[in-house]
Amino acid sequence: MVKVRGKKVNLTPSEHVLKDLVGPKGRRAVQKIKKHPQNHKKNLAAAVEVAELAKKKANEVVLPDSRKSDESNAPLSKGRWTNKQRVLIFGSRGISFRGRHIMDNLRRLMPHTKKESKMDKRDKLFAINEIAEMKNCNKTLFFEGRIKGDIYLWMSNIPDGPSCKFLMENVSTMEELKFTGNCLKGSRALLSFDPTFETAPHYQMMKEMFMQIFGTPYHYPKSQPFIDHVFTFSILDNRVWFRNYQIMEEDGSLVEIGPRFCLNPIRIFEASFNGKTIWSNPHYVTPNKYRSMLKKANAGKYENKLSQKLEYENSRPEFSYKMDPSDEIFSVEPQHE
């Protein structure tokens, strides 16, 4: 009998099995086996099975139950996580369902975000700086809901600024679009910008804010080491259009994931949620004014229709054609038998 990893095993005189199982301390057992080989032939199969199990256990790699990135201390970074950007995403009370869904979509796409309960409308916006500092965040995406479903997006650098205010238009969530694209949760995204962002100073400032907020920091503990989707920012009609695409192949083929939204810039402030106005959009039209213009246009259509009808009645002749009464002399009605 020879002990192999704490178990007693009957060995055979096979040199192959002896070489695998018996170490330098098992010479006496080898000599016993060579003297009485007939007593050990029956246990040859058991010895081989134990040897295979021992080899498998020696080569096994036991994985932990949880990832290191899930732990609170996050030892994975080891000083490599230098860009410590954290974004606080939350909204105000009274926000529409579409605003809530777009917030959830952005939280799922950006692993370096944190969430907070809704903010009361009576509180001042300057209090967001204190909320972000308590959450240990240095960037903020605040969704402000107004009447009739209007959503205003505030992007701010905590606590010194600058901050930018947008009107969200043409919002479509992932649940509404139902595209075939998909990406891994926690993966990092590439950022693609339109060349128009380099043409004006206010566009350059917006680009820098988009890079710091939507870009996942390298070696962030809760992020995965994958890059499988692209955030695109394009400028058209004095607005910023956002799209999210999945990278399908190495040749650059893309499939859209969602969500979609359009940002109409309103103002850029010097500080965070207050301060002097650095830039104001001269092409911006408020939603209430736009709705009143549509109503006036519809009312003008009805007024034009009434005026055309009156003109037709006034210009309509009394007699379409003057008849000669002598033409009816030779008119004969057919007689029916």
C-alpha positions as CSV (number, residue, x, y, z in Angstrom):
1,M,0.0,0.0,0.0
2,V,1.3,3.5,-0.9
3,K,-0.3,6.8,0.1
4,V,-1.2,9.1,-2.8
5,R,-2.5,12.5,-1.7
6,G,-3.7,11.1,1.6
7,K,-5.3,7.9,0.1
8,K,-3.9,4.3,0.4
9,V,-3.6,2.8,-3.1
10,N,-2.5,-0.7,-4.1
11,L,0.2,-0.4,-6.8
12,T,1.1,-2.7,-9.7
13,P,4.6,-3.5,-11.0
14,S,3.9,-1.4,-14.1
15,E,6.9,0.9,-14.4
16,H,4.6,3.6,-16.0
17,V,2.2,3.6,-13.1
18,L,5.0,3.4,-10.6
19,K,6.8,6.3,-12.2
20,D,3.6,8.5,-12.0
21,L,2.5,7.6,-8.5
22,V,5.6,6.7,-6.5
23,G,8.1,9.4,-5.5
24,P,11.6,9.0,-4.0
25,K,10.1,8.0,-0.7
26,G,8.3,4.9,-2.1
27,R,11.2,2.6,-2.8
28,R,10.2,0.1,-0.2
29,A,6.7,-0.2,-1.6
30,V,8.1,-0.8,-5.0
31,Q,10.2,-3.6,-3.7
32,K,7.2,-5.2,-2.1
33,I,5.2,-5.0,-5.3
34,K,8.0,-6.6,-7.3
35,K,8.2,-9.6,-4.9
36,H,4.4,-10.3,-4.9
37,P,3.0,-8.9,-8.2
38,Q,0.0,-11.4,-8.2
39,N,-1.6,-9.7,-5.2
40,H,-1.8,-6.3,-6.9
41,K,-3.1,-7.1,-10.3
42,K,-6.7,-6.8,-9.3
43,N,-6.3,-3.2,-8.2
44,L,-4.7,-2.0,-11.4
45,A,-7.9,-0.2,-12.6
46,A,-8.4,1.6,-9.3
47,A,-4.8,2.8,-9.2
48,V,-5.1,4.2,-12.7
49,E,-8.3,6.0,-11.9
50,V,-6.9,7.6,-8.8
51,A,-3.8,8.6,-10.8
52,E,-6.0,10.4,-13.4
53,L,-8.0,12.1,-10.7
54,A,-4.9,13.3,-9.0
55,K,-3.5,14.7,-12.3
56,K,-6.8,16.5,-13.0
57,K,-6.9,18.1,-9.5
58,A,-3.3,19.2,-9.8
59,N,-4.1,21.0,-13.1
60,E,-7.4,22.5,-12.1
61,V,-7.7,26.3,-11.9
62,V,-10.4,27.2,-9.3
63,L,-12.2,30.5,-10.3
64,P,-13.5,32.8,-7.6
65,D,-17.2,33.3,-7.1
66,S,-17.1,37.0,-7.8
67,R,-15.0,39.3,-10.0
68,K,-12.4,41.6,-8.4
69,S,-14.2,44.5,-10.0
70,D,-17.4,43.7,-8.0
71,E,-15.5,44.1,-4.7
72,S,-15.7,47.4,-2.8
73,N,-11.9,48.0,-2.6
74,A,-11.4,47.1,-6.3
75,P,-7.8,45.9,-6.2
76,L,-7.9,45.3,-10.0
77,S,-6.8,48.8,-10.9
78,K,-3.5,48.8,-8.9
79,G,-2.9,52.5,-9.5
80,R,-3.7,52.3,-13.3
81,W,-7.1,53.9,-12.9
82,T,-6.0,57.5,-13.2
83,N,-9.0,59.1,-15.1
84,K,-11.5,59.0,-12.2
85,Q,-14.5,60.4,-13.8
86,R,-17.9,59.5,-12.3
87,V,-21.2,60.7,-13.7
88,L,-24.4,61.3,-11.7
89,I,-27.5,60.7,-13.8
90,F,-30.9,61.6,-12.3
91,G,-34.0,63.7,-13.0
92,S,-36.6,66.0,-11.5
93,R,-40.0,65.1,-10.3
94,G,-42.7,65.3,-12.9
95,I,-40.5,63.9,-15.7
96,S,-42.3,62.0,-18.4
97,F,-42.0,58.2,-18.9
98,R,-39.8,58.8,-22.0
99,G,-37.3,60.7,-19.8
100,R,-37.2,57.9,-17.3
101,H,-36.5,55.3,-19.9
102,I,-33.8,57.3,-21.6
103,M,-32.1,57.7,-18.2
104,D,-32.2,54.0,-17.7
105,N,-30.7,53.4,-21.2
106,L,-27.8,55.7,-20.5
107,R,-27.1,54.1,-17.1
108,R,-26.9,50.7,-18.8
109,L,-24.6,51.9,-21.5
110,M,-22.2,53.9,-19.2
111,P,-20.7,51.7,-16.4
112,H,-19.1,54.8,-14.6
113,T,-22.5,56.3,-13.7
114,K,-24.4,56.6,-10.4
115,K,-28.0,57.2,-9.8
116,E,-30.0,59.3,-7.3
117,S,-33.6,59.8,-6.3
118,K,-35.7,62.4,-8.1
119,M,-35.1,66.0,-7.2
120,D,-38.0,68.3,-6.0
121,K,-38.9,71.1,-8.4
122,R,-38.9,73.6,-5.6
123,D,-35.2,73.0,-4.9
124,K,-32.7,75.2,-6.7
125,L,-30.5,73.8,-9.3
126,F,-27.4,74.9,-7.5
127,A,-28.1,72.2,-4.9
128,I,-27.1,69.6,-7.5
129,N,-23.5,70.4,-6.8
130,E,-23.8,69.3,-3.2
131,I,-25.7,66.1,-4.2
132,A,-22.9,65.2,-6.7
133,E,-20.2,65.8,-4.1
134,M,-21.9,63.5,-1.6
135,K,-22.1,60.8,-4.3
136,N,-18.4,61.4,-5.1
137,C,-19.2,62.4,-8.7
138,N,-17.5,65.2,-10.7
139,K,-19.9,65.2,-13.7
140,T,-23.7,65.4,-13.9
141,L,-26.5,64.7,-16.4
142,F,-29.7,66.2,-15.0
143,F,-33.0,65.7,-16.8
144,E,-35.4,68.5,-16.0
145,G,-39.1,67.8,-16.9
146,R,-41.5,70.5,-17.8
147,I,-45.2,70.7,-18.7
148,K,-46.4,69.0,-21.9
149,G,-43.6,66.5,-21.8
150,D,-40.6,68.8,-22.6
151,I,-37.3,67.5,-21.3
152,Y,-34.3,69.7,-20.7
153,L,-30.8,68.2,-20.3
154,W,-28.2,69.8,-18.1
155,M,-24.5,68.8,-18.5
156,S,-22.2,70.1,-15.8
157,N,-18.7,69.9,-14.5
158,I,-18.8,69.7,-10.7
159,P,-18.2,72.1,-8.9
160,D,-16.6,74.8,-10.9
161,G,-18.3,74.5,-14.3
162,P,-18.9,75.1,-17.1
163,S,-22.4,73.8,-17.6
164,C,-24.5,73.5,-20.7
165,K,-28.3,73.4,-21.1
166,F,-30.0,71.5,-24.0
167,L,-33.5,70.8,-25.1
168,M,-34.0,67.1,-25.9
169,E,-35.9,66.4,-29.1
170,N,-36.9,63.3,-31.1
171,V,-36.2,61.0,-28.2
172,S,-36.5,57.2,-29.0
173,T,-35.6,54.6,-26.4
174,M,-34.1,51.1,-27.0
175,E,-37.4,49.5,-26.1
176,E,-39.2,51.5,-28.8
177,L,-36.7,51.0,-31.6
178,K,-36.1,47.3,-31.1
179,F,-33.0,47.2,-33.2
180,T,-31.0,44.0,-33.8
181,G,-27.7,45.5,-32.5
182,N,-26.5,44.5,-29.0
183,C,-23.4,45.1,-26.8
184,L,-22.0,43.7,-23.6
185,K,-23.0,45.2,-20.3
186,G,-20.1,47.3,-18.8
187,S,-18.1,47.4,-22.1
188,R,-16.3,50.6,-23.1
189,A,-17.4,52.7,-26.1
190,L,-15.6,54.5,-28.8
191,L,-16.5,58.2,-29.3
192,S,-17.0,59.5,-32.9
193,F,-17.4,63.2,-33.5
194,D,-18.4,65.2,-36.6
195,P,-15.6,67.4,-38.0
196,T,-18.0,70.4,-37.5
197,F,-17.2,70.3,-33.8
198,E,-13.8,72.0,-34.6
199,T,-15.3,74.9,-36.5
200,A,-16.6,77.0,-33.5
201,P,-15.5,77.5,-29.9
202,H,-18.8,76.6,-28.4
203,Y,-18.8,73.3,-30.4
204,Q,-15.3,72.6,-29.1
205,M,-16.5,73.1,-25.5
206,M,-19.4,70.7,-26.1
207,K,-17.1,68.1,-27.6
208,E,-14.8,68.2,-24.5
209,M,-17.8,67.8,-22.2
210,F,-19.1,64.9,-24.3
211,M,-15.7,63.2,-24.1
212,Q,-15.4,63.6,-20.3
213,I,-19.0,62.4,-19.6
214,F,-19.7,59.7,-22.2
215,G,-16.1,58.3,-22.3
216,T,-15.6,55.3,-19.8
217,P,-12.3,55.7,-18.0
218,Y,-9.6,53.2,-18.8
219,H,-9.3,50.5,-16.1
220,Y,-12.5,51.6,-14.4
221,P,-13.3,48.9,-11.8
222,K,-16.9,48.2,-13.0
223,S,-16.0,48.3,-16.7
224,Q,-15.1,45.3,-18.8
225,P,-12.0,45.2,-21.1
226,F,-14.1,45.2,-24.3
227,I,-14.8,47.8,-26.9
228,D,-17.8,46.7,-28.9
229,H,-19.9,49.8,-29.6
230,V,-19.6,53.4,-30.8
231,F,-21.2,56.6,-29.7
232,T,-21.5,59.0,-32.6
233,F,-22.2,62.8,-32.2
234,S,-23.1,64.7,-35.4
235,I,-24.1,68.3,-36.0
236,L,-27.0,69.0,-38.3
237,D,-29.4,71.9,-38.4
238,N,-27.6,73.6,-35.4
239,R,-28.4,70.5,-33.3
240,V,-26.3,67.6,-31.9
241,W,-27.6,64.1,-33.0
242,F,-26.7,61.1,-30.9
243,R,-26.5,57.5,-32.2
244,N,-25.2,54.2,-30.7
245,Y,-23.9,51.5,-33.0
246,Q,-22.5,48.0,-32.4
247,I,-19.2,47.0,-34.0
248,M,-20.0,43.8,-35.9
249,E,-16.7,42.9,-37.6
250,E,-13.2,44.1,-37.8
251,D,-13.8,45.7,-41.2
252,G,-16.0,48.3,-39.5
253,S,-19.5,47.1,-40.3
254,L,-22.0,48.7,-37.8
255,V,-25.5,47.9,-36.6
256,E,-27.5,50.4,-34.6
257,I,-28.4,49.6,-31.0
258,G,-30.2,52.7,-29.7
259,P,-31.2,55.0,-28.1
260,R,-31.7,58.0,-30.3
261,F,-32.1,61.6,-29.3
262,C,-31.3,65.1,-30.5
263,L,-29.9,67.9,-28.4
264,N,-30.8,71.5,-29.2
265,P,-28.3,73.7,-27.3
266,I,-29.7,76.7,-25.5
267,R,-26.9,78.2,-23.4
268,I,-23.5,77.6,-21.9
269,F,-22.9,79.0,-18.4
270,E,-19.5,79.9,-16.8
271,A,-20.1,78.0,-13.5
272,S,-22.0,74.9,-12.6
273,F,-25.8,75.5,-12.9
274,N,-25.3,79.3,-12.6
275,G,-22.9,82.1,-13.5
276,K,-22.5,84.3,-16.6
277,T,-23.7,83.2,-20.0
278,I,-20.7,82.3,-22.2
279,W,-22.8,81.5,-25.3
280,S,-26.4,81.7,-26.3
281,N,-28.0,80.0,-29.3
282,P,-29.6,82.7,-31.6
283,H,-31.5,80.0,-33.5
284,Y,-33.2,78.5,-30.5
285,V,-37.0,78.6,-30.4
286,T,-38.8,77.7,-27.2
287,P,-41.3,74.8,-27.4
288,N,-44.2,77.0,-26.3
289,K,-43.5,79.4,-29.1
290,Y,-43.2,76.6,-31.6
291,R,-46.5,75.2,-30.6
292,S,-48.2,78.6,-30.8
293,M,-46.7,79.0,-34.3
294,L,-48.2,75.7,-35.4
295,K,-51.6,76.7,-34.0
296,K,-51.5,80.0,-35.9
297,A,-50.6,78.2,-39.1
298,N,-53.5,75.8,-38.7
299,A,-55.8,78.8,-37.9
300,G,-54.6,80.6,-41.0
301,K,-55.5,77.6,-43.1
302,Y,-59.1,77.8,-41.9
303,E,-59.3,81.5,-42.5
304,N,-58.0,81.1,-46.0
305,K,-60.6,78.5,-46.7
306,L,-63.4,80.8,-45.5
307,S,-62.1,83.8,-47.5
308,Q,-61.9,81.7,-50.7
309,K,-65.5,80.5,-50.2
310,L,-66.7,84.1,-49.8
311,E,-64.8,85.2,-52.9
312,Y,-66.4,82.4,-54.9
313,E,-69.9,83.3,-53.8
314,N,-69.3,87.0,-54.6
315,S,-67.9,86.3,-58.1
316,R,-70.5,83.6,-58.9
317,P,-72.8,84.8,-61.9
318,E,-76.5,84.8,-61.5
319,F,-77.2,83.2,-64.9
320,S,-74.8,80.8,-66.4
321,Y,-76.3,81.2,-70.0
322,K,-78.9,83.5,-71.5
323,M,-81.7,81.4,-73.2
324,D,-83.8,82.5,-76.3
325,P,-87.5,81.7,-75.7
326,S,-88.1,81.1,-79.5
327,D,-85.8,78.1,-79.3
328,E,-88.6,76.1,-77.6
329,I,-91.2,76.5,-80.4
330,F,-90.1,73.4,-82.3
331,S,-89.3,71.4,-79.3
332,V,-91.6,68.3,-79.4
333,E,-92.0,66.0,-76.5
334,P,-92.0,62.3,-77.4
335,Q,-95.4,60.6,-77.1
336,H,-95.6,57.3,-75.3
337,E,-98.2,54.8,-76.5
